[in-house]
């Protein structure tokens, strides 16, 4: 059979969707491996898969650990590219090349933010597919800022040249999209567009099993009222003290029970109908929820909508405003401003998510589109078809 190498960055939301796809390929007899930094990636991948660690320099680790919560607009984009994506790519190229040489993939499946994989695939002539784990990256936010886009493209294309990519290719290739296959873990019904080329495969969310050993008192959700989850994901919770407190107070007095994913001391005063925990079995919890309050992280949004659960979305940065706009346009939730969220505003939004039939219907439309899209099995199908086409 064939060999597939997933190249991923040290970002939980970019690793998780690849795991069920890799499982599906392995179940069909293919050899599958992941290459990426040990930081984050090793913690997310199951113990029984093949993982090839890609070393990082100390300076790059410092960039990963650095916070840029106060940056907005062009400054945030410049930081993302210049202080994270490009240094990460430059550091990862040798390790990704060593992984490719050692594993010998027939196809590399490369995350949009793992540019080192693109550089190695292009330089070494390996067929490659793009893993678009967030639908926000189907458009380039820098298109609205031409000078920043020119600067960022120049830095990223220098990474390709440094890896040995021919200059004619480096200057013309679309860095974000493979010309052979783009796996989009969403649907056109959610994205709101259907004008994509045929090699863009909208397979819907790739949601697999998660660790089920996280303790939780499931009796808390067994009552006659609604259940509401409040989460800011794995990267943003540290920044959410004021927001968590406002959400907890918004739930106070409502005919609902809330679960806030944060340490109790970060939330402050906790109403009797709210529980706080730094970690919860979120995926297992989704079928029991009636609304989800979140930051617009693609994984959390898709996990909620895969169950037809309406959302209250308070985007903070990066791709989250685009995801929030897609939720709003799909009529699957309510958008609020993270930094202006008060208990009153959040209560109004949560009540709308719980009671507005239009939002429930919108979430159900997206759920149906997800269910019909194919998921991990559909992604594996497209990768096998790409392999056949590449062999011709």
Steps between C-alpha positions, in 0.01 A plus 500: 500500500597869506661735749346827620694754705304771684702815571349706780586811704501510881132601518236271652222605262718423199601153621168363627317482162785305342481216752170344381617534137823320583303232683276450195801464271671258735183289520522463121850361525705814435806603703440832673729729699499852640793742499499810715652661810492288812361803677117472493487240221629211712245587769210492253582192291398156633780283632447229239572706188833560327632841599822648361605795717633810328749690720448866581759757591467673838422830330206346318370349823510848649291629209245223553474581870480876443160666534375761256151547639495877463589510130228565243466542125819535298718483812351162596547362148860622485572337834338174393710477184825667602524379860337160475429339162824589320740426791309176558531403134871582478564294812287204387637456145798278594291279726215467250748412225656235723154363580411483130827331410465248780129421459485524121145634457305458179295804606561776754192651665609846610324741732459850360712638783779242468683669213808281549300206366409691185862602453628141528227354280564753223879476521507120509220433252260329742125518425328708766153581623399796712332447835273803553398446860327836527265634235615852583819438302307446176543873455811702571439772762800685359323560169356810667849621596706478177829629642491257792406217262795579273735503798360175645502319165862602452604353835315175438632460146852547637434189712426306181817624332705417808369143484612466139178580314564631150452876486243477220288272719562694821373822344186353345373218724198571720648449845165421659349253253636188335414486129424129546269482803377732773324324787262750659360386834178694452214527250391761250174528698700632793759696306225667295669455161499227236727652234805286576702288253432127477817408687364672811341215695254622763490193723348660809644474850735214576399412853636188660525354845656704778640405835212390720679493834428864588289488818158665486182457704255425220208530743552875483351502151202278592221749572196652331662828390757587234872425510755761386874458450738799521847441356783710355702204373851388582690817405276783620363399840778686684370822348139442598462588868268796442307315228458184709373706793250681277380170351454345845298798617298492178396144582406589859126476547437341160314171472824339387815342630835620381840340470785750477829352381739696721657476845247624760739766631508656151121533496453654842152480649330188360117477505341185637386393150854516356789257531861586415774259397834561325440198274182319394415215258368756251435271206303251711307789653379651171190278449370610842536873436241755389740788430876560486671829583848509346772708335444377145768232490429284196508169690258610772266662250492191280456264796197701613343534156558130429241447775274784381583708809465880451790722599587826667832599344737760646805505271833614643761490219652311204239309297229532765327815363461327162358186659263713708382676185433161339296390803298821483448479122382138535249618765644239731586731786545847645818706488609720791806716552748328730634815663158660543324191628297579813276264697197673347622469141604141547170412668309642203720306258472173693123535526481557125711191431275297727163632388521637144366232262679664206838442666409142583395447137821657372712277722302199378562595134872512563481170694331332204765631261774369729338157523477472121855617427692180576725603788821305556392216269426751224842659548665158476304433180629820342859428604482155341356650182782755496751218534353319200504819294861571595602150387362547148 
